[in-house]
Amino acid sequence: MSRTVPPSLTMGPVYYLWDGPKWRDFHFRIADEAPVDRVVIGETVCSKRQHFIEPHIAEVIERLEAAGKSVVLSTLSLVTLERESRQIRELVSDSEHLIEANDLSALGLLNGRPHSIGPLVNVYNAATAKLLADRGATAICLPPELPFASVEKIIADSPGIAFEVFAFGRMPLAISARCAHARSKGRIKDNCQFVCGEDPDGLPVKTLDRQSFLALNGVQTVSHTCQALLGELASLSACGVSAIRLSPQDCNMVAVAKLYRAVLDDTLDADEAIALLREIYPMAPLSNGFHHAREGAAWVARARNTAHGVGLD
């Protein structure tokens, strides 16, 4: 499938614990300055963080929609408590906005209602995508660990479904009922005192050999490296990807969005954009290994990205 219109841009939900004003101001700036078409908001990782953003959700939605952005509300990625289940039931019953499911527990409530599927739901083949579409899913963000060959195959075998690819950010790898982040700082989950807020871009984890390995984000584990599919945007667009997802990191995400938009619009060379991205977000090395069927932390230079018949700019 070949696209004549470049994919749109989606700003994913903030995975990290940012205090309420920072979270609000981030989205205000995205509304006013970022060339994104859709913004996903809401607590996705830990329900205990909800009260930080709750007072600001209505004004953030209003600001985003006034700027012409489409707003999608995210569900939790792991539901373990009755209050969390009740929260999702209320979200589904009360919200007029499209909801993004990040956990299978939300799918029963959303059955028959238009909704989207987040990258934390494992969609690894076209059969799964079609099943979800039959239940009401109109858009699916594929998991970041899928290689391009799988992305291409799923899209080709699933006509009528809008697919999105996770193209920037530390990759979500796992979620747990326990909080390793709190434990690493001498706390327990029930009395964590929100220590994850001390690490607004994740807490680095190293191996016994002192090599950077992963990062902790409360009950979530994310990659040490940052997925950066800039050189791959042409092939993703050509195979029919509808949207490119940017996952917020603690950096200038407006500048990140402008880089991706410029490459998608063919007004900026991908190699130049990659160099600029490293300056904008120096906190983690860039990676694209999963896309090339390699280990996720690997970086495959554009000179080697010719396997799918996409010429270099």
C-alpha positions, -999 to 999 in steps of 0.1 A, spaced: 0 0 0 14 34 -9 3 66 7 0 100 -11 -6 119 21 21 117 48 11 101 81 -3 124 109 15 129 142 2 117 176 15 128 210 12 99 233 3 100 270 29 112 295 42 79 311 62 96 339 51 114 371 52 151 364 36 174 389 2 188 379 14 223 367 42 208 346 18 183 330 -7 210 323 19 234 309 34 207 287 1 201 270 -6 238 267 26 242 248 18 211 227 -16 227 219 -1 261 209 31 251 192 35 214 182 25 203 147 6 172 160 -29 161 150 -39 140 180 -30 140 217 -36 111 241 -39 122 277 -46 105 310 -28 84 336 -16 52 320 10 38 344 -1 41 380 -35 51 393 -20 67 424 -7 95 402 -41 104 389 -47 131 415 -18 151 402 -33 156 368 -70 154 376 -75 191 384 -60 201 350 -76 176 326 -106 197 317 -86 228 309 -60 208 290 -87 192 268 -102 226 262 -69 241 252 -60 212 229 -93 212 211 -93 250 207 -60 245 189 -76 220 166 -61 189 181 -80 157 185 -81 144 221 -81 108 231 -83 96 267 -60 68 279 -69 39 302 -45 23 327 -21 -4 314 -26 -27 344 -58 -29 365 -54 -46 399 -78 -29 423 -115 -24 424 -111 14 424 -91 12 392 -118 -10 376 -144 15 387 -123 44 373 -123 27 339 -160 20 340 -167 56 348 -144 68 320 -161 46 294 -196 55 305 -191 93 310 -166 103 284 -176 117 250 -140 114 237 -124 85 220 -108 62 245 -75 43 240 -74 9 256 -40 -1 271 -52 -32 289 -75 -60 279 -98 -53 309 -110 -22 291 -120 -40 259 -151 -56 273 -164 -22 283 -155 -7 249 -170 -36 229 -191 -22 201 -180 14 207 -154 32 186 -121 32 204 -84 30 198 -58 5 209 -25 16 226 10 2 221 8 -16 255 -17 -41 240 1 -69 222 -11 -68 185 14 -90 167 -6 -102 137 -34 -93 114 -58 -118 130 -56 -100 163 -60 -66 146 -91 -78 127 -106 -92 159 -101 -59 177 -115 -40 147 -146 -62 147 -151 -51 184 -149 -14 176 -113 -5 173 -108 21 147 -70 27 152 -42 6 166 -8 17 177 14 -13 172 39 -23 199 73 -8 195 91 -41 194 76 -52 161 101 -54 131 92 -36 99 84 -68 81 56 -75 107 43 -40 105 41 -42 68 24 -76 68 -2 -66 94 -11 -34 75 -13 -52 42 -36 -79 56 -59 -55 76 -76 -31 52 -98 -5 67 -79 -2 100 -57 28 108 -23 18 122 1 39 142 38 33 149 57 42 181 85 63 166 100 83 195 106 77 231 119 52 257 100 21 248 75 6 273 87 -30 280 69 -43 310 44 -34 337 42 -49 372 18 -50 402 49 -42 423 69 -10 422 106 -16 417 111 21 415 99 26 451 118 -4 463 150 9 448 146 40 471 137 21 502 100 24 499 71 1 493 43 6 468 16 14 494 39 41 510 59 51 480 57 89 487 57 93 449 95 89 447 91 82 410 85 120 407 122 125 414 130 109 380 109 127 354 126 108 326 129 74 344 154 60 368 184 45 350 192 8 358 227 -6 352 239 -42 351 265 -56 376 291 -45 350 278 -10 353 264 -10 318 232 10 311 204 -14 307 168 -2 314 150 26 332 123 23 359 92 44 358 72 35 389 56 1 382 67 3 345 100 -7 330 111 12 299 141 10 277 174 27 284 176 38 248 152 60 230 134 47 199 140 71 170 125 61 137 134 91 116 153 74 88 125 48 86 96 73 81 97 70 44 92 32 44 66 34 71 46 60 51 49 39 19 36 8 36 4 25 48 11 37 83 -16 63 92 1 80 121 34 83 139 35 83 177 58 105 198 60 94 234 68 124 257 102 125 273 115 153 296 128 174 268 116 199 242 88 178 226 77 207 205 111 206 188 109 168 185 75 171 168 87 197 144 116 174 134 93 145 126 68 167 108 96 181 86 110 147 77 75 134 70 69 164 47 102 159 30 115 194 40 143 181 62 168 153 55 165 124 80 203 124 87 202 161 96 171 155 118 188 126 136 217 149 145 194 175 157 174 150 177 205 139 196 210 175 206 174 180 217 173 147 237 209 138 249 196 119 279 195 85 262 212 70 231 189 66 201 179 32 189 160 16 161 170 -21 165 135 -36 168 124 -20 135 153 -38 118 147 -72 135 177 -66 158 180 -62 196 160 -31 206 190 -11 218 208 -14 185 213 16 162 212 7 125 226 36 104 206 48 74 233 36 50 222 0 59 185 7 57 179 -5 21 164 -39 27 129 -27 19 136 -10 -14 133 25 0 160 48 -15 181 70 6 175 108 4 
